[in-house]
Amino acid sequence: MNTLQYILNKFQIQQPSEKLPIEIPNFGRNQMAELFCELNFKVGLELGVESGAFSNIICKANPGVKLYCVDAWVSYGEYRHYVSQETIDAFYENAKKTLAPYNTKLIKGLSMDVVETFVDESLDFVFIDGNHTYDFVTQDVTEWSKKVRPGGIVSGHDYIRKASQNNGVIEALRDFTELNKIDPWFVLGRKETIPGEIRDKSRTWMYVK
């Protein structure tokens, strides 16, 4: 069974859907990490690691996974300009300590510099959580999706509108998926909060390559 069919069956999703993205209720990014294990994914990458909290979750859910952990770990331009370099350095040290027990490789660098070092279709999954402005999200999804093999999963964080931040994730993903005719694609958790259901405060998006 291919990856998309597995997901459609697992969540009893009927195709075609009249509305995109399709919401997967009672499901969040931690559960997506477990889904990677169900799909026997062995090699993946997180872009935007900070202290390594979600990388740690991915590794725990996927024993033996080879995980590349990419982050600039530096403020640049208007990105993370409100965070001191001392704090960012502490994020990096925490990530090294947290991820040391696992088969991880921490890579310091800007996204578009690092992406060129990866072979196309060499990854089972990517999780994108970098600069959330429209242009950077579009660039990251466009270039990193090339590194995911057919049947792998392209995903990312913060499918949300934040009035206090220049967050272009929703608009970038909707434009990207429409332009590239990606159907279906998914958002994890319902838009509304329902007591007792899993629903991350900042939802995650994903699609099968």
C-alpha positions in Angstrom: 0.0 0.0 0.0 1.4 3.4 -0.9 1.8 6.2 1.6 -1.2 8.3 0.5 -3.5 5.3 0.5 -2.3 4.3 3.9 -3.2 7.8 5.3 -6.6 7.9 3.5 -7.4 4.5 5.0 -6.0 5.3 8.5 -8.1 8.4 8.8 -11.1 7.2 6.8 -10.8 10.1 4.4 -12.9 10.0 1.2 -11.5 11.3 -2.1 -11.9 13.6 -3.8 -12.4 16.2 -1.2 -14.4 19.4 -2.0 -12.2 21.5 0.4 -8.5 21.7 0.8 -6.6 21.3 3.0 -8.3 18.3 4.6 -8.3 18.5 8.4 -7.3 15.4 10.3 -9.1 15.6 13.6 -7.6 14.5 16.9 -4.1 14.4 15.5 -1.0 16.6 15.9 2.6 16.8 15.0 3.7 14.4 17.8 1.3 11.8 16.3 2.8 12.6 12.9 6.2 11.5 14.2 4.6 8.2 15.2 3.1 8.0 11.7 6.6 8.2 10.2 7.4 5.0 12.2 4.3 3.2 11.0 5.4 4.1 7.4 8.9 2.7 8.1 10.6 6.0 7.3 14.3 5.8 8.0 15.9 9.2 6.9 14.5 12.6 7.5 15.3 16.3 8.2 14.0 19.0 10.4 14.5 22.6 9.3 14.4 25.0 12.2 15.5 23.0 15.2 16.1 25.6 17.9 16.7 23.5 21.1 15.9 20.2 19.5 12.5 19.5 21.2 10.7 18.2 18.2 13.8 16.5 16.8 13.9 14.6 20.1 10.2 13.6 19.7 10.9 12.4 16.1 13.9 10.3 17.3 12.0 8.8 20.2 9.1 7.8 17.9 11.4 6.4 15.3 14.2 4.3 16.8 17.2 4.2 14.5 16.1 7.0 12.3 18.8 9.1 10.7 17.7 12.7 11.3 19.4 15.8 9.8 18.8 18.8 12.0 19.3 22.1 10.1 19.2 25.6 11.7 21.2 28.8 11.2 21.4 29.2 15.0 22.0 32.9 14.3 19.7 35.9 13.9 19.8 37.6 10.5 18.0 40.5 9.0 14.6 40.7 10.7 14.6 37.0 11.6 15.0 36.3 15.3 16.3 39.9 15.7 14.6 40.1 19.1 16.6 37.1 20.4 20.1 37.6 21.6 22.9 35.6 20.1 23.7 34.4 23.6 20.3 32.8 23.8 20.5 31.3 20.3 23.9 29.8 21.3 22.2 28.2 24.3 19.6 26.8 21.9 22.4 25.1 19.9 24.1 23.7 23.0 20.8 22.3 24.3 20.1 20.7 20.9 23.5 19.1 20.9 22.9 17.7 24.4 19.3 16.6 23.8 20.1 14.9 20.5 23.4 13.3 21.3 21.9 9.9 22.1 20.4 9.6 18.6 21.6 9.1 15.1 21.4 12.8 14.3 23.6 15.3 12.4 23.3 19.0 13.4 24.0 21.3 10.4 24.6 25.0 11.0 23.6 27.0 8.0 21.0 29.0 6.1 18.3 26.8 4.4 19.1 27.6 0.8 22.9 27.0 1.4 22.3 23.6 3.1 19.6 22.3 0.7 22.1 22.3 -2.2 24.2 19.7 -0.3 21.4 17.1 -0.3 20.7 14.8 -3.2 17.2 15.0 -4.7 14.8 12.3 -3.5 17.2 11.2 -0.7 14.8 11.8 2.3 11.7 10.0 3.5 10.4 13.2 5.1 11.1 16.8 5.9 9.6 19.0 8.6 9.9 22.8 7.8 9.8 25.2 10.7 12.1 28.0 9.6 11.5 31.6 8.7 7.7 31.9 8.4 7.4 34.9 6.0 5.7 34.2 2.7 8.8 34.3 0.5 10.9 32.1 2.8 8.2 29.5 3.3 7.6 29.3 -0.5 11.3 28.9 -1.1 11.8 26.3 1.6 8.8 24.2 0.5 9.8 24.4 -3.2 13.5 23.4 -2.7 13.2 21.0 0.2 10.3 19.1 -1.4 12.8 18.1 -4.2 14.9 16.3 -1.6 11.9 14.0 -0.6 11.4 10.8 -2.4 8.1 9.9 -4.1 5.9 8.5 -1.4 7.7 10.5 1.3 6.1 13.3 3.3 6.7 17.0 3.1 5.4 18.8 6.3 5.8 21.9 8.3 4.7 23.9 11.4 2.6 26.9 12.3 -0.3 26.7 9.9 -1.8 29.7 11.7 -2.3 33.4 11.4 -0.6 35.5 14.0 -1.5 39.1 14.1 1.7 40.0 16.0 4.0 38.3 13.5 4.6 38.3 9.7 3.4 34.7 9.3 2.8 33.8 5.7 2.6 30.0 6.1 -1.1 29.7 5.2 -0.9 31.9 2.1 2.3 30.3 1.0 1.0 26.7 1.3 -2.3 27.5 -0.4 -0.5 29.2 -3.3 2.2 26.4 -3.6 -0.3 23.5 -3.5 -2.6 25.2 -6.1 0.3 26.0 -8.4 1.7 22.5 -8.2 -1.7 20.8 -8.2 -1.1 19.0 -4.9 -4.3 17.2 -4.0 -4.9 16.1 -1.3 -2.9 17.9 1.4 -3.6 18.0 5.1 -3.7 20.1 8.2 -3.4 18.2 11.5 -6.2 18.9 14.0 -9.5 20.8 13.6 -9.6 24.5 13.2 -11.8 24.8 16.2 -10.8 23.4 19.6 -12.9 20.6 20.9 -12.4 19.4 24.5 -10.8 16.0 24.6 -9.4 16.1 21.1 -5.7 16.5 20.2 -5.2 19.9 18.6 -1.8 21.6 18.7 -1.9 25.4 19.4 0.0 25.9 16.1 -1.1 23.3 13.6 1.1 21.3 11.3 0.5 20.8 7.6 1.7 17.9 5.4 1.3 16.2 2.0 2.6 13.1 0.3 5.2 13.7 -2.4 
